[in-house]
């Protein structure tokens, strides 16, 4: 399942795809092919693809449970999708994993992928992983945070 949202805020055309991936590799592959087709047929170059992909990119993204042969196939399909769409996994700040209800296993299956043009326009974009409260997923906030406070003023405290 995916939703494609397009907006032109402040004169900037932007496409955001919200993803909720299936648990089966065949359905994931079908979804990713659909997204890649939509992206190929769009003239807009600022793309964000985000959500629950239900897929890992590498073995290190799973803790507390073994990796099966199906996981290796999933990783191959997912990495091919990312390469085909020419999107990048932006830096992550905060937590890293989605937790299983029993708390024993963790996987990184939620993420934000953005196009190269997105990174050129907003080079400091990061995904901030929020504290997990109710769901077994952590909310993700996407921000481009640039703080330049300028020169720090000199302060002198003459207390004696």
N, C-alpha and C positions, 0 to 999 in steps of 0.2 A: 504494500500500500504506500502511495506517496502522494503528496500534494505539492503542486507547483504554484508559487505565489510570485507575482511580478509587481514591482513598484517603481515609481520614478520620484523618489523623495529628493527634493532640492535639485531637480534636474538630472539625477543620476539613475539611469535604468539599472535595475538589479533583479536577478532571479534567485529565489530561495526555495529549495526543495526540502520538504519535511519528510523524512523516511521512517517507516516502521517495518523492518525486514522480517521476513518469515523465518521459521526455524529450519526449513529444509533447503538444501543447496540448490535444487532445481528451481524452486520459487524465488530464492534470492537472486539467482542468475537471471531469471526472467525479469525481475524488477530492475536490476542493474542495467540490463540491456535496454529496457524501456527508458530509463533515465538518460543513458548515453545517447539514445536516438533523439530524445527531446532536446538535449544539449546541442547535438550536431545540427539540428534544424532551427536553432534560435540565433538571432543576430546579436543578442545581448551577450557580452563577454564577462560581465560581473556575476559570478555564480557562487552560491553557498549551498552545499548539500549537507544536511545535518539531521541528526536523530539517532534512533536505535537501529543500527544496521544488523544486529544479531550476528556479527562477524568480527573476527580478529584479524590483524595484519601479520602478527608474528607470535611465536610460541610464548614469548615473555609477557604477553598480554593476558595470560591465564594463570591463576594461582589456586592451589588447594584442590585441584582435580587434574587428572591426566589428560593428555592430548591423544585423540584418536586419529585414524587415517582420514576420516571424514573432515576433521578439523584442518588437516593439511590441504585438502582439496578446497575447503572453504577459504582458507588464506590465499591460495593461488587465485581463485576466482575473484576475491575481493581486491587483491592487489592489481589484477588485470583490469578490473573496473576503474580503479583509481587512476591507473596509467592511461587507459582509454579516454577517460573524461578529462585528463590533464588537470587534475585538482590536487591540492596539497593538504596534508593533515597539519593544521596550525598548532603552535605550541600550547601546551596545557598547563594550567596553574591550579593547584589544589589536588583533590583526590584523583584517583586513577581508574577505579574499577566499579563495575556494577556488581552488586552482591546477590547471591542466591538467598532465598528466604531463610535457610538454616544458618547462614553466615559463614559456612565453611569454605565455600568456593567463591572466587571473584574473577570477573572477566572484564576486559575493556571492549565493550561492544557499542557504546555511545560515543559519537565523535562529531566534529565539524570539519568539513572539507571545503576548501575555497579555491577559486581559479587563480591563475597567475595575475590576471588583470586586477582582481580583488586585492591581492597582496601588493601590487604596484600602487594602487590607490590608497590602501590602508595598510601600510607595511608593518605596523605594530599590533595587528589583530591577534588576539589570544582567546582561547576558550578557558573560562574559569569554571571549575567544577565546584558546585555548591555542596553544602552538607546534606547528607542523605537523612531524611526524616521519616516519611511514611512509606514511600515506594521502595522497591529494590533497585531503582535507578536514582542517580544523582542528577539534579538539574544542571544544565550547562548555560552559562551566560557568555555571549560573544561580545567583546569590547575591543576597541582600539584605544588604548590608554597612552596618551603622551602628556606628560606633565613637565613643563619647563618653568620652574619658578623664578628663573633668572638668578642674578647674584644674590647671595644671602647677605642680609644686612649685618653689620658689625654691632654687637650689643655688649655693653659694659654694665655690670652690676656693682655699683660702689656701695657696699653695705657696711663697711667698717669705717 
